[in-house]
Every structure is written in C-alpha cells, then in structure tokens.
Amino acid sequence: MSERDTPSVRERQLARELRTLRATANLNGKEVAERLGWSPSKVSRIENGRIGISPEDLDRLIELYDAPTERATYLRRLAPSAQARGWWDAYAETLSSGYSSLLKLEAGSSSLQCYCALIPHALLLTPAFARSIIMNAPHRPSVSEVERRVDIVRRRQEILTRSTRPPLQLTAVIDEAVLHRRVMTREEARSDVVDEQLHWLVECARRPNITLQVLPFAAGQPPVSAGSFSILESYASGAPDVVYLENKSRTFFIDAEPEVHAYTQDFELLSRNALSPKESIRRIMKSFADA
C-alpha cells in the first residue's frame, strides 16, 4: 500500500463503524457483496478504509444493515469529512501521508483548539514567518521547495475564510514566550518578520471565528508537559475526536477517546490560566511595542 492510500483517522473511524454494522446484521463480506452486486474486494476495501464510499453506496449499506436513524445520520455526516477532497490533491506526490491526512482532517472539522508553546499555529503564520521557519533547517531546501511549502501553509489557512461551509472556529492559547522569540536566519536576526507576525496575530484575533489567548509568564510553568498540540472537532459528531502533534518531519495522530478527552481537559486548564481575549490582544501589542 502506498503512502497516498493510507487511511486517515476518520476514514478508519468510518470503516470501523461499517464493519460493526455488518457484524450486527449477521452478514459476512461475501454476503454483502452478493446482495449489492459488488465484488467482495470492494466491500473489503471500504471496510479497511482503502477506498472512499459514494453517498449512494453508503445509503445502500445503511439500508441493508437496517441501521438506526441516529446512526445513519452520523455515518452520512462522517463520510464527507473522512473522504474530504480539495486543493491538496495537486500536491499529493510531494506530501507525506501524515501531512495529507492532517489537511483532510482540518478540512472536515468544524473547530480547532490548539496550544502553541514555541511558535504560532500554522493557521496563524504570515508567509514571511513560515518561510523563516522552513529556511532555518540544518539542510536548507531549494528556493522552489521553500515557496512550495509556504504556498501550502497559505492554502491551508483558507479554511478560516471558506464559504462552502462555515469557516473553521479556531481557538488558540499562545505561550507568552512565543511573542518574544526572535526569528533568526543564518545571516541575521529579522525583527521585521516578528513585527509583521505580531501585527497579524492582532488582526486575526479580531475575526469572529478566531479566539486568541496568551498564557502569561505570570501563570507559572504551563500545566501540561506535552508541548504544542491541536484538537479537532468533527462535523459528524460535534465533539473533539482527533488530537494531532505536528513537528518539522512528522505528524502524530491520537484518536483514542480517553486520550482525546485528556488533551481536551488540558486545553481547558490552559485557557482558564490564560489572559482573556481582550487582555491577550493588549499583551501582544505590548510585545510589539517592546520589541
């Protein structure tokens, strides 16, 4: 199986739900295939998250399994977020499976909560700040590769202003250290890049679908030890269902309910200890003035 065929977290969730329904209906894969006129391999690939499922095929399975109305509604809402398609398909050959899954998951989410311990979340980065992060690697990418990555960050941010469905609701708790960290290139410190980024955070905080809070130094050591993390809320369930941890080389996903709940509690604690949104804007502006 190629990296591009690797099922995402929600694809696996959809596949798991369909397997459970089939078992509840006391049917095996071969029997399902015979009744629907499909090949057994098609049933297997759907149940393993290897291929998507059309709305028509999903309805046929729901009818065959006699799924309860509530479960059927949930599956119909889950399927589009699991099989989201979009602009990232044009970059499929150059994106890792983890990053591709992340883009699909974000596109299929209604909200995102994040704690930013070192740098602002990618959805809040200016192009110049994103470029500085990419270029500050031990092995600097080519100019074309740098610009490709910056463009992906920019396209990723479109979910905050999308019109095809309500814009993503973003709530971010930003450690105050992030506001004071200088951007360094191999040649010099770039205060202009930081100034622009801080200005942009203030602009973002004024949007109705974005809430920013600063966790001040006075709050003491952050009450979590995991570093930066993000929590996604699914359109299907209306509840947090995936946590991801993102770094320069890999993206890690957590979807076990107890662990997602633990991260949700951590975020709530961080939010309680952070400044209010209005106070946070003032703190960001003060950081800019002191820079």
N, C-alpha and C positions, 0 to 999 in steps of 0.2 A: 504493500500500500504506500503510495507517495504521500509526501507531507501535505499536499493540497487536498488529499482525500481524508485527512484525519478529521473525525467528527468533533465539533465544538462541544462545549459543556451543555448547551441547551439542545443540540442535536442528540446528544446521548440521553438527555432527560426525556425528550420526545420518544426516542426509540425504546427507552425503558418503560414508559407508560403504555406504549402499544404492545410490547411483549406481555405486560401484566394483564392488559385487557384480553389478549388472545388466550392466555392461560386461564383466566376467569371464565371465558366462554368454552373451555374444554376443547380447544381446537389446536392442532399442530400446524406447522408452517405449510406442509403439503396440502392439508385440507383447506386452508385459507386460499392457497393458490388455485386449487381446483374450483372452488366456489366463485372466485372472482375472475377466472380465466387468465390468471397471471402465471408466470414461471415461479417455481419455488425459490430460485435465486433472487428474484425481485423482492419477495417477502423477506428473505434473509438480509438483503442489503438495506432495506428500510429499517428493519429491527436492529441492525447494527450501526445505524447512522451513517452508512457509507454513501447513500444517495438521498436526495430530498424526496418529498412526497407532495403531490399536487393537491389542491383543495378537493378536487373531485375524488381522488383515490382515498384521501383521508375520510371523506364522507362515507364512502363505501365500506371502509373498515369500521367506522363508528356504527353504521347500520348493522353490519354483520355481527359485531360483538355486542350489539344491543347496549351500548354504553349509556349510563345515566345522563340526563340532560346537563347537569352541572359539570360532569367530567368531559362531555363532548364539547361544551363551550370552552373549557380550559384548554383542550387539545387544539381547537381551532385558533385560539389566541396564541398558543405556544408555537405552533408551526411556522408562522411568518417570522418570528424573532429567531427561531432556530435556523431557518434557512435563508436569512437575510442576504440579499444580493445588492451590490452597489458599486460605487466608483473604484473600490479596492480591487475588483476583479482585473482591472487594467494593470495592476502591479503584482498579480498573482505569482508570476515566475520569480520575483525577486523578494517576496515577503516570506518570512518563516511561518510555519504552521501556527505557532503560538500567537504571533502578531496578527495574522489573518483572522484567527478566532476572536482575538480581542476587538478588532474593528467590527466584526459582525455582531458580537455581543453588545458593544456600545450602541450600535445602530438599532438593535432590537430592545433597548432599555428605555424606561420612562424616566429614571433618575440615576444619579451617580453621587455618592458621598465619598470624599477622599481626605486623607491626612497627608500633608506634604511636609516631610521632615527635612529635605535637602534642597529641592528646587520646586517651583510651581508645577502643578499638574500639566501634562502636555496640552490639555484643552485650554490652558490659560497662557501659553507661551507666545511671545512675539516671534516672528520669523528670525530676527537677529539673535535672540536669546537661544532659540532652538539651534540655530546654526553654530553658535559658540559652543554649545554642549557637544554637538556632533564632531566639531573640529578639534575639541580638546581631548582627543583619544590618543593612546600611545601610537597607533598607526593611523595617521590622518587619511581619510578617504579622498578619492579624487574630487575635483570641483563638481563634476556632473553627479556623482553619487551624493555629495553633500546636499546639492539642490534638490535631488530626488527625495531625499529624506525630509527636508524642510517642507517640500510640497505635500508629502503625505501627512505631516503634522497639521498643515493648513487645511487640507481636505478633511482630516479627522475632526477639526473644530466646527465643521459645518452642521453637526448635529445640534449645536447650540442655537442655530438660527433656521433650522429646517422648516419647511412649510408643508411637507407631505403628511406630517403628523405633528403633534405638539412638540416644541423644542425640548431637548433634554433638560431636566431640572438638575442643576449642579450645585452641590453644597461642599465647600472646601474649608478645612481647617488648616491654616498655614502656620508653621512654626516661625516665631519671630526671627530666628537665625537666618531663615531664607531671605528676609528683607535686607540683611546686612552682608550677605555673602557676595564678594566681588567676582566678576567674570574675568577670567584670565585667558589670554591666548598665549601662544608660545613666545610672542614678541612683547606683549604689554598688557596692562590692566585696562579694561574697557568700561569706564564708568558710564559712558553714554548708553551702552547696551542695558545696563542695570537701570538707569534712569527711565529709559523707554519702557522697560518691563514693569517697573513700579507704577508708572502712569497708566499702563494698560490694565493692571490689576484694579486700579481705582475705577476705570471706565467699565470693566467687566462687572464689578460689584454693583453698579447702578442699573444693570439689566434686571428685569423682573424674574427671570428664570435662573439667576445666579446669586448665591449667597456665599460671601467670604467672611471668615472669622480668623483672627490672628491669635495664636496661642502665645501669650507674652512670656518673657523671661521670668517675670514675677510669679508665674504659675508654678515655677519649680521644674523639676525633671518631668518630662511627659509621662503620663500614667500608662504608657504602652511601651513595649520593648521590641515591637516588630518592625519599626521604621515605617516608611511610607506604605500606604495600602489604599485600595479603592473598592467600593461596594456598589454593585449594580442591582437595580430593581427591575424585575421583569414586567413587561406589559401583560403577560399571560396571568401571572399570579398576583401582581400588585404588591409584591413583597420582595425584600432582598433575597437573591438566590445565588449570586456568584461574587466571590472576592478575588481580586487579582493583585499580584505583586509584580511590578514591572521594573526591569533594570536594562542596562545597555544591550545585553546579549540574549536575555530570556524573559519570558512572561510565564508566571506560575498562576494556576487557577485553583481555587478552593470552592467546592460546591456541596460539601457535607453540611447538612443543616445545623448541627451543633456548632461547627466551626464558624459558619457564616453568622450565626447568632452571637457568638463570642466577639467577632470583629464589629458587629453592629453595636454591641454594648460598649466596646472600646471607643467607637466613634462618638457615641452619645456622651461618654465621660469627657472626651476631648472637647466636644462642643460646649459642655457645661463649664469647663475650666477656661475656655477661650473668651476673648472680648466679644461684645455684641457686634453685629454687623456695622453699625454706625461708628462705634469706637474703633473698630478694625480699620475702617477707611481713614480715620484720623491718624491712626498709628502708621499706616502705610505712607500717608502724605508726610508725616513727620520724618519717617525714614528717608524719604526722598530729599527733604529739606536738609537733613543732617549729612547726606552723602557727600 
